[in-house]
Amino acid sequence: MTTTRERYEVLRRLEQAGLTYEDAVKLRRISLTLHRWHELECGVDNGCIERDEETGKVYWLNSTTGKRYTTRDRETGALRRLEAVMVSYQRRYAAYVQGDPRGASLYLVRRKDIPKGEQIDRYYSQGIAIY
């Protein structure tokens, strides 16, 4: 859980990087949504989220009963919103989604910090962690 001070710090960093306040808030909300999604994929006390590889449908697997229930796919919507926000900043920044729920789920990395021909997954930690 982040404190109010930490939230303002993330928004301030994003604004200093040249993003509008509105886009910074959107990115933070997207990050929170993805973070919770990644937690549920790993599993919580009463179950986990599964995606059917063939159909792409998302299910909640109840760990007590073993039954699967259809549930909303919040990941796809969050990734679509991320793409929409990043259109304005794609020349300067690249967004990286980190699927491990132990840290921030979304990072904003300056394109010039990624050497030509290299993958962003090696350099995302140099970016701004959005939590």
SVG drawing of the C-alpha trace seen along z (x, -y; Angstrom):
<svg xmlns="http://www.w3.org/2000/svg" viewBox="-19 -19 42 48">
<polyline fill="none" stroke="black" stroke-width="0.4" points="0.0,0.0 1.4,-3.4 1.1,-6.4 -0.3,-9.7 3.2,-11.2 4.4,-8.3 1.4,-8.8 2.2,-12.5 5.8,-11.7 5.0,-9.4 2.7,-12.0 5.3,-14.7 8.0,-12.6 5.7,-11.9 4.9,-15.6 8.6,-16.5 9.1,-14.0 6.7,-16.0 3.4,-14.2 0.2,-16.0 -1.3,-15.6 -4.3,-13.8 -2.1,-11.4 0.0,-10.8 -3.2,-9.9 -4.3,-7.6 -1.0,-5.8 -1.1,-5.4 -4.6,-3.9 -3.5,-1.5 -0.5,-0.4 -2.7,0.3 -5.1,2.3 -2.3,4.3 -0.7,4.9 -3.9,6.3 -4.3,8.5 -0.8,9.9 -1.4,10.6 -4.6,12.6 -2.7,14.4 -0.2,15.6 -3.1,16.6 -4.5,15.4 -6.0,17.4 -9.2,18.3 -8.1,18.8 -6.5,17.3 -7.3,16.0 -6.7,18.2 -6.9,17.4 -8.0,20.1 -5.3,20.2 -7.7,21.3 -10.6,18.9 -8.8,16.1 -11.6,16.1 -10.7,15.3 -11.8,17.5 -11.7,17.3 -10.5,20.6 -11.9,21.1 -9.2,23.0 -11.7,24.4 -14.2,25.9 -12.0,26.2 -14.8,24.6 -14.1,22.1 -16.2,19.0 -16.1,16.5 -14.8,13.1 -14.0,9.7 -10.8,9.3 -9.3,6.2 -5.9,6.7 -6.8,6.2 -8.7,3.0 -5.8,1.6 -3.3,2.4 -5.6,0.7 -5.8,-2.4 -2.0,-2.3 -1.6,-2.3 -4.0,-5.2 -2.1,-7.3 1.3,-6.5 0.4,-7.7 1.3,-11.2 4.6,-10.2 5.8,-7.3 8.7,-9.3 10.3,-10.0 9.2,-7.2 8.4,-3.4 6.1,-1.8 7.1,1.6 4.7,3.9 6.4,6.0 4.3,9.1 5.8,9.8 3.4,8.4 6.3,7.9 7.1,4.5 5.6,1.8 3.7,3.2 4.4,0.3 7.6,-1.6 8.1,-4.5 11.5,-4.4 13.2,-7.1 13.9,-5.8 17.4,-7.2 18.2,-5.0 17.6,-1.9 20.6,-1.2 19.8,-0.6 18.9,3.0 18.4,3.9 15.2,5.0 13.5,2.8 13.2,5.6 16.9,5.2 16.6,1.5 13.2,0.9 14.6,0.4 16.2,-2.8 12.8,-4.3 10.1,-5.7 8.3,-3.1 4.6,-3.9 2.9,-2.6"/>
</svg>
